[in-house]
């Protein structure tokens, strides 16, 4: 009985190890991350304006409230800012409730 349990556990471990190294076939549809996002989630440290460009003066298309989670798409350099206790020039492009735009990277978890 002990040998059977050990053999079963070893087989399960081998299956898990083998599946970790498998890649999706070419042309396969992308898999959504947690929260329904294609990439990863972005949680706001503070209430933030979602802007159309990577600068403080960019037109605001909406707000993401403190603690709310949106979808992170990518990050890019832009205008330098000082927000959320940090000076930086990285901006994150996010989607939140249908609004798409840029927010300061230092304000996203």
C-alpha positions as a Python dict, from the first residue, in 0.01 Angstrom:
ca = {
    (1, 'X'): (0, 0, 0),
    (2, 'X'): (285, 242, 84),
    (3, 'X'): (458, 153, -245),
    (4, 'X'): (135, 229, -432),
    (5, 'X'): (104, 572, -267),
    (6, 'X'): (468, 653, -340),
    (7, 'X'): (431, 545, -702),
    (8, 'X'): (111, 751, -740),
    (9, 'X'): (275, 1058, -585),
    (10, 'X'): (582, 1018, -809),
    (11, 'X'): (364, 987, -1120),
    (12, 'X'): (167, 1298, -1023),
    (13, 'X'): (487, 1494, -961),
    (14, 'X'): (627, 1385, -1298),
    (15, 'X'): (307, 1492, -1471),
    (16, 'X'): (317, 1837, -1306),
    (17, 'X'): (686, 1880, -1391),
    (18, 'X'): (626, 1781, -1752),
    (19, 'X'): (328, 2015, -1790),
    (20, 'X'): (525, 2317, -1662),
    (21, 'X'): (761, 2298, -1958),
    (22, 'X'): (490, 2269, -2222),
    (23, 'X'): (432, 2568, -2447),
    (24, 'X'): (109, 2651, -2626),
    (25, 'X'): (104, 2542, -2990),
    (26, 'X'): (171, 2806, -3255),
    (27, 'X'): (-142, 3001, -3336),
    (28, 'X'): (-311, 2912, -3007),
    (29, 'X'): (-539, 3175, -2855),
    (30, 'X'): (-386, 3376, -2570),
    (31, 'X'): (-490, 3281, -2220),
    (32, 'X'): (-638, 3546, -1993),
    (33, 'X'): (-462, 3618, -1665),
    (34, 'X'): (-647, 3651, -1337),
    (35, 'X'): (-932, 3902, -1332),
    (36, 'X'): (-1016, 3852, -1700),
    (37, 'X'): (-709, 4045, -1819),
    (38, 'X'): (-502, 3931, -2115),
    (39, 'X'): (-178, 4034, -1950),
    (40, 'X'): (-193, 4093, -1576),
    (41, 'X'): (-391, 4301, -1331),
    (42, 'X'): (-312, 4653, -1210),
    (43, 'X'): (-430, 4773, -869),
    (44, 'X'): (-434, 5148, -800),
    (45, 'X'): (-247, 5268, -489),
    (46, 'X'): (-435, 5601, -512),
    (47, 'X'): (-729, 5734, -713),
    (48, 'X'): (-577, 5809, -1054),
    (49, 'X'): (-679, 5989, -1370),
    (50, 'X'): (-659, 5765, -1676),
    (51, 'X'): (-498, 5980, -1946),
    (52, 'X'): (-484, 5964, -2327),
    (53, 'X'): (-108, 6030, -2334),
    (54, 'X'): (199, 5968, -2119),
    (55, 'X'): (208, 6313, -1967),
    (56, 'X'): (48, 6500, -1676),
    (57, 'X'): (-137, 6733, -1913),
    (58, 'X'): (-283, 6444, -2115),
    (59, 'X'): (-662, 6449, -2145),
    (60, 'X'): (-827, 6248, -1867),
    (61, 'X'): (-1077, 5988, -1991),
    (62, 'X'): (-1181, 5872, -1644),
    (63, 'X'): (-1070, 5766, -1298),
    (64, 'X'): (-955, 5442, -1142),
    (65, 'X'): (-1037, 5457, -770),
    (66, 'X'): (-787, 5370, -498),
    (67, 'X'): (-784, 4991, -452),
    (68, 'X'): (-965, 4921, -780),
    (69, 'X'): (-819, 4665, -1019),
    (70, 'X'): (-789, 4710, -1392),
    (71, 'X'): (-597, 4530, -1663),
    (72, 'X'): (-231, 4615, -1726),
    (73, 'X'): (-146, 4611, -2096),
    (74, 'X'): (211, 4751, -2118),
    (75, 'X'): (444, 5022, -1985),
    (76, 'X'): (625, 5303, -2167),
    (77, 'X'): (845, 5598, -2086),
    (78, 'X'): (685, 5942, -2091),
    (79, 'X'): (686, 6270, -1906),
    (80, 'X'): (858, 6269, -1567),
    (81, 'X'): (626, 6296, -1264),
    (82, 'X'): (626, 6274, -884),
    (83, 'X'): (331, 6066, -764),
    (84, 'X'): (271, 5807, -495),
    (85, 'X'): (596, 5893, -322),
    (86, 'X'): (819, 5838, -623),
    (87, 'X'): (964, 6042, -909),
    (88, 'X'): (963, 5843, -1235),
    (89, 'X'): (892, 5863, -1608),
    (90, 'X'): (729, 5521, -1659),
    (91, 'X'): (360, 5508, -1748),
    (92, 'X'): (135, 5201, -1757),
    (93, 'X'): (-134, 5157, -2022),
    (94, 'X'): (-437, 5006, -1850),
    (95, 'X'): (-800, 4922, -1913),
    (96, 'X'): (-1054, 4990, -1640),
    (97, 'X'): (-1429, 4948, -1697),
    (98, 'X'): (-1393, 5007, -2070),
    (99, 'X'): (-1166, 5311, -2029),
    (100, 'X'): (-818, 5277, -2175),
    (101, 'X'): (-523, 5503, -2108),
    (102, 'X'): (-207, 5580, -1915),
    (103, 'X'): (-147, 5608, -1540),
    (104, 'X'): (178, 5669, -1347),
    (105, 'X'): (362, 5340, -1300),
    (106, 'X'): (463, 5424, -943),
    (107, 'X'): (93, 5428, -844),
    (108, 'X'): (17, 5073, -966),
    (109, 'X'): (68, 4750, -773),
}
